[in-house]
Amino acid sequence: MDSTDQIVEPTPFDDVQWLWCADWCKKKGLSPYDAKNWADAKFEYLKAHEAKERTNEYE
């Protein structure tokens, strides 16, 4: 298989994650268009949702 035969699957767009991250940036007074701010927001989103999933495992 050469590189022209590769199939790239798009990453599904997550509206909830996007809105959460945009709101997080806004609350912090940061621009969501800055790559570092967006990375920080996404890190916080994933951290918060991972903790939530862990607590749901034991219910």
C-alpha positions in Angstrom: 0.0 0.0 0.0 1.5 3.3 -1.0 0.7 6.7 0.5 -1.9 7.5 -2.1 -4.0 4.6 -1.0 -4.4 5.7 2.6 -7.8 6.6 3.9 -8.0 9.4 6.4 -11.0 9.4 8.7 -12.1 12.8 9.9 -12.2 13.4 13.6 -15.8 13.8 14.6 -16.7 17.4 15.7 -17.7 17.6 19.3 -20.0 20.5 19.8 -20.1 20.1 23.6 -16.4 20.1 23.9 -16.1 23.1 21.6 -18.6 25.1 23.6 -17.1 24.1 26.9 -13.6 25.2 25.7 -14.8 28.4 24.2 -16.7 29.2 27.5 -13.6 28.3 29.6 -11.5 30.7 27.6 -14.1 33.5 27.8 -14.4 33.0 31.6 -10.6 33.3 31.9 -10.5 36.4 29.7 -8.5 34.5 27.1 -8.9 34.4 23.3 -10.1 31.0 22.1 -8.4 31.6 18.8 -4.9 31.4 20.5 -3.5 27.8 20.1 -2.1 27.7 23.6 -5.3 28.9 25.2 -7.3 26.4 23.3 -4.9 23.6 24.3 -5.1 24.6 27.9 -8.9 24.7 27.7 -9.0 21.3 26.0 -6.7 19.9 28.7 -9.1 21.2 31.4 -12.1 19.8 29.6 -10.6 16.3 29.3 -9.4 16.4 32.9 -12.9 17.3 34.1 -14.6 14.7 32.0 -12.2 12.0 32.9 -12.8 12.6 36.6 -16.5 12.5 35.9 -16.3 9.2 34.0 -14.3 7.7 36.9 -17.0 8.6 39.5 -19.6 7.1 37.2 -17.8 3.8 37.1 -18.6 3.2 40.7 -22.2 4.1 40.7 
